[in-house]
Amino acid sequence: MNRRDARFTIGPFIGKFLVAEADESGSIIALICEGQPGSLTTIGDWWFADMSECELGVTEDGWDVEWLPSGSLGTPQ
């Protein structure tokens, strides 16, 4: 499965983390998480049609993220 990890650098979730992973159909579920890498308490979630839509969606309205190496917030299942 395709996965992207990120840390919010600008916007209402600054300092929090994002895990976005594709399911079998390529749809993306993106979770916003509290804490440090490895501590994935979910505080919000979104659905996107694909990874491109996810990347655009999480940076809208002046939000910004730092994309991290895939799996850096925990081992992908």
DOZA-313131 format. One record per residue: x, y, z of N, C-alpha, C, CB in turn; residue in one letter; residue number from 1. Coordinates in steps of 0.2 Angstrom, whole numbers, plus 5000, padded with zeros to 4 digits. Glycine has a CB too. Layout:
// residues N
  n_x  n_y  n_z ca_x ca_y ca_z  c_x  c_y  c_z cb_x cb_y cb_z resn resi
    X    Y    Z    X    Y    Z    X    Y    Z    X    Y    Z    a  NUM
...
***
This chain:
// residues 77
  n_x  n_y  n_z ca_x ca_y ca_z  c_x  c_y  c_z cb_x cb_y cb_z resn resi
 5004 4994 5000 5000 5000 5000 5004 5006 5000 4995 5000 5006    m    1
 5002 5011 4997 5005 5018 4997 5004 5022 5003 5003 5022 4990    n    2
 5009 5025 5006 5009 5028 5012 5013 5034 5012 5010 5024 5018    r    3
 5011 5040 5015 5014 5046 5016 5014 5048 5024 5012 5052 5011    r    4
 5019 5050 5027 5019 5053 5033 5021 5060 5033 5024 5049 5038    d    5
 5019 5064 5037 5020 5071 5037 5020 5074 5044 5016 5075 5032    a    6
 5022 5080 5045 5022 5084 5051 5019 5091 5049 5028 5085 5055    r    7
 5014 5094 5052 5011 5100 5050 5016 5106 5053 5004 5101 5054    f    8
 5017 5110 5048 5022 5116 5050 5018 5123 5051 5028 5116 5045    t    9
 5012 5123 5047 5008 5129 5047 5001 5127 5047 5010 5134 5041    i   10
 4997 5131 5051 4990 5129 5051 4987 5127 5058 4988 5124 5046    g   11
 4981 5125 5059 4978 5124 5065 4981 5117 5069 4971 5123 5065    p   12
 4984 5113 5065 4987 5107 5068 4995 5107 5068 4985 5101 5063    f   13
 4998 5113 5068 5005 5114 5069 5008 5110 5074 5007 5121 5070    i   14
 5013 5106 5072 5017 5102 5077 5014 5095 5077 5017 5105 5084    g   15
 5008 5094 5074 5005 5087 5075 5007 5083 5068 4997 5088 5075    k   16
 5005 5077 5068 5007 5073 5063 5001 5070 5058 5011 5067 5065    f   17
 5003 5068 5052 4998 5066 5047 5001 5059 5045 4997 5071 5041    l   18
 4996 5054 5045 4998 5048 5041 4993 5047 5036 4998 5042 5047    v   19
 4995 5046 5030 4990 5045 5024 4992 5038 5021 4990 5051 5019    a   20
 4987 5034 5020 4988 5027 5017 4983 5025 5013 4989 5022 5023    e   21
 4984 5022 5007 4980 5020 5002 4977 5013 5004 4983 5020 4995    a   22
 4970 5012 5002 4968 5005 5003 4968 5002 4996 4960 5006 5005    d   23
 4965 4996 4996 4966 4992 4990 4964 4995 4983 4962 4985 4991    e   24
 4959 5000 4984 4956 5003 4978 4960 5010 4977 4949 5005 4979    s   25
 4965 5012 4981 4969 5018 4980 4966 5024 4983 4969 5019 4972    g   26
 4960 5023 4987 4957 5028 4991 4962 5029 4997 4950 5027 4993    s   27
 4962 5036 4999 4967 5037 5005 4963 5039 5011 4971 5043 5003    i   28
 4965 5036 5016 4962 5039 5023 4968 5042 5026 4960 5033 5027    i   29
 4967 5048 5028 4972 5052 5031 4970 5054 5039 4973 5059 5028    a   30
 4975 5052 5043 4974 5053 5050 4978 5058 5053 4975 5046 5054    l   31
 4975 5063 5057 4979 5068 5061 4981 5065 5068 4976 5075 5061    i   32
 4987 5065 5070 4989 5062 5076 4992 5067 5081 4993 5056 5075    c   33
 4991 5066 5087 4995 5070 5092 5002 5067 5094 4991 5070 5099    e   34
 5005 5070 5098 5011 5067 5100 5017 5067 5096 5010 5061 5103    g   35
 5022 5062 5098 5028 5061 5094 5027 5055 5090 5034 5060 5099    q   36
 5032 5054 5085 5032 5048 5081 5031 5042 5086 5038 5047 5077    p   37
 5027 5037 5084 5026 5031 5088 5020 5032 5092 5032 5029 5092    g   38
 5017 5038 5094 5012 5039 5098 5006 5042 5093 5013 5044 5104    s   39
 5002 5038 5091 4997 5040 5086 4990 5040 5088 4997 5035 5080    l   40
 4989 5044 5093 4982 5045 5096 4978 5050 5090 4982 5049 5103    t   41
 4973 5047 5087 4970 5051 5082 4966 5056 5084 4966 5046 5078    t   42
 4966 5062 5081 4962 5068 5083 4958 5070 5077 4966 5074 5085    i   43
 4959 5067 5071 4955 5069 5065 4956 5064 5060 4956 5076 5063    g   44
 4951 5064 5055 4953 5060 5049 4949 5062 5043 4951 5052 5050    d   45
 4952 5061 5037 4949 5063 5031 4949 5057 5026 4952 5069 5028    w   46
 4945 5058 5021 4945 5053 5015 4947 5057 5009 4939 5049 5015    w   47
 4951 5054 5005 4953 5057 4998 4953 5052 4993 4960 5060 4999    f   48
 4951 5054 4987 4951 5049 4981 4957 5046 4979 4948 5053 4975    a   49
 4963 5050 4980 4969 5047 4979 4975 5051 4982 4971 5047 4971    d   50
 4981 5049 4982 4986 5052 4985 4987 5060 4983 4993 5048 4985    m   51
 4987 5061 4976 4987 5068 4974 4982 5072 4977 4987 5068 4966    s   52
 4976 5070 4978 4971 5074 4981 4972 5075 4988 4964 5071 4980    e   53
 4975 5070 4991 4977 5071 4998 4982 5076 4999 4980 5064 5001    c   54
 4987 5076 4995 4993 5081 4996 4991 5088 4995 4998 5079 4991    e   55
 4986 5089 4990 4983 5095 4989 4978 5097 4995 4979 5096 4983    l   56
 4974 5093 4997 4969 5094 5002 4972 5096 5009 4965 5088 5003    g   57
 4978 5093 5011 4981 5094 5018 4985 5101 5018 4985 5089 5020    v   58
 4986 5104 5012 4989 5110 5012 4985 5116 5010 4995 5110 5007    t   59
 4978 5115 5009 4974 5120 5007 4973 5125 5013 4967 5118 5005    e   60
 4970 5131 5012 4969 5136 5017 4975 5138 5021 4964 5134 5022    d   61
 4981 5138 5017 4987 5140 5021 4990 5135 5025 4986 5146 5024    g   62
 4988 5129 5026 4991 5124 5030 4997 5122 5026 4986 5118 5031    w   63
 5002 5119 5029 5008 5117 5026 5011 5111 5030 5014 5122 5026    d   64
 5014 5106 5027 5016 5100 5030 5024 5099 5028 5012 5094 5029    v   65
 5027 5096 5032 5034 5093 5030 5033 5086 5029 5040 5095 5036    e   66
 5034 5084 5023 5033 5076 5021 5039 5073 5024 5033 5075 5014    w   67
 5038 5067 5028 5043 5063 5031 5044 5057 5027 5041 5062 5038    l   68
 5050 5053 5029 5050 5047 5025 5045 5042 5027 5057 5043 5028    p   69
 5042 5039 5022 5036 5034 5023 5038 5029 5029 5035 5030 5017    s   70
 5033 5029 5034 5034 5024 5039 5038 5027 5045 5038 5018 5037    g   71
 5040 5033 5045 5043 5036 5050 5039 5037 5057 5046 5043 5048    s   72
 5032 5037 5056 5028 5038 5062 5026 5031 5064 5022 5042 5060    l   73
 5029 5026 5062 5027 5019 5064 5028 5014 5059 5020 5019 5067    g   74
 5028 5008 5060 5029 5003 5055 5023 5002 5051 5032 4997 5058    t   75
 5023 5003 5044 5017 5001 5041 5015 4994 5042 5018 5003 5033    p   76
 5008 4993 5042 5006 4986 5043 5005 4982 5036 4999 4986 5046    q   77
***
